[in-house]
Amino acid sequence: MARRHHTLIPLSREHHDGLLLAWRLRTGDLSSREPSLKARHAAAFFESRLVAHFDAEERVLFAAVRGALGENASLLDELIAEHRTMAAQASKLRGGATNQVAPFCDLLERHIRTEERRLFPLIEARIDEASLAALETEVMNALAPRSAARTRAPEVLASRGGEEKA
């Protein structure tokens, strides 16, 4: 299998994390936990990881490649609709709808596989190297709010009586 274009690698890494979450909730270490904990975990993952990820995809990547995808541009509309569905599911999860964990995990996995197996190869085939490379900084900047939140996490925990500040 060919290596992913460097502009898409940060998104692919986050896709890996999403697949791991779905696996953990369905059959991994979180699968035997109480349903309310699984729902809270999925909702927290959505807020902490997927909100910025979806924004980076829609605002930067999808907007930049739509014209070059031609007849395949409708795939972007399908993916955006799935983003909205997952946001609605996450809202229900935050409200305690434990019956939304499995549908959320199923859609998340299908969505990621579609992006990795259909969208990214299309982008790599139809967008020239210079244009794709020019998007790298924009993608990284769009993902930056999530990265910044991760670096602040120890301070937040310390203020709540968790870990001490480093």
Steps between C-alpha positions, in 0.01 A plus 500: 500500500628843410586740774250777578588852381662695787218755499247228580706314761381706802139425404581131448660484844187639653297249298703227667400641840133498396520137386667411827221667697234308307685173560552573872131576550373202299741217583802641681569606855199733524247251362417350839455837671162631601306660213497849655881500524531390137261778395697762694827372353368518142356849556826624653697361204267680262547832679873474560605345171237495228369857511835648391564207263168546319557875483845448343357261245202716404645849517846424360531168321154450350473865394838483325440175312130518411553647153766246403286200598254555215222240503638364828440827687167361625709274726590814698132576553446146632794535738379838627154352560667223703685766704162655584351161591791422733463844662131425564588158640765654727244748629269211586790316665570805719133490597535139615370313194705185550324339201697736272845353580483216247353712216760770570785246487362338184466830317839624620671188368314503164571872462873464566530203264325700226740791541808277510400262221308727262552870570871514577602293196282727282665808646848357449416411139329825402679775692847594382791474742550876538134566577481215748824606669368857527207369706726346762537813714129573480413145609748518788369840611141374489597205721703723736216587744474132592876474542504810719221357717703183548803695624282685752346180633746450793427852628127435484542175688714674763234765552251218563720324752648254250862493384740770607626759254820404330 
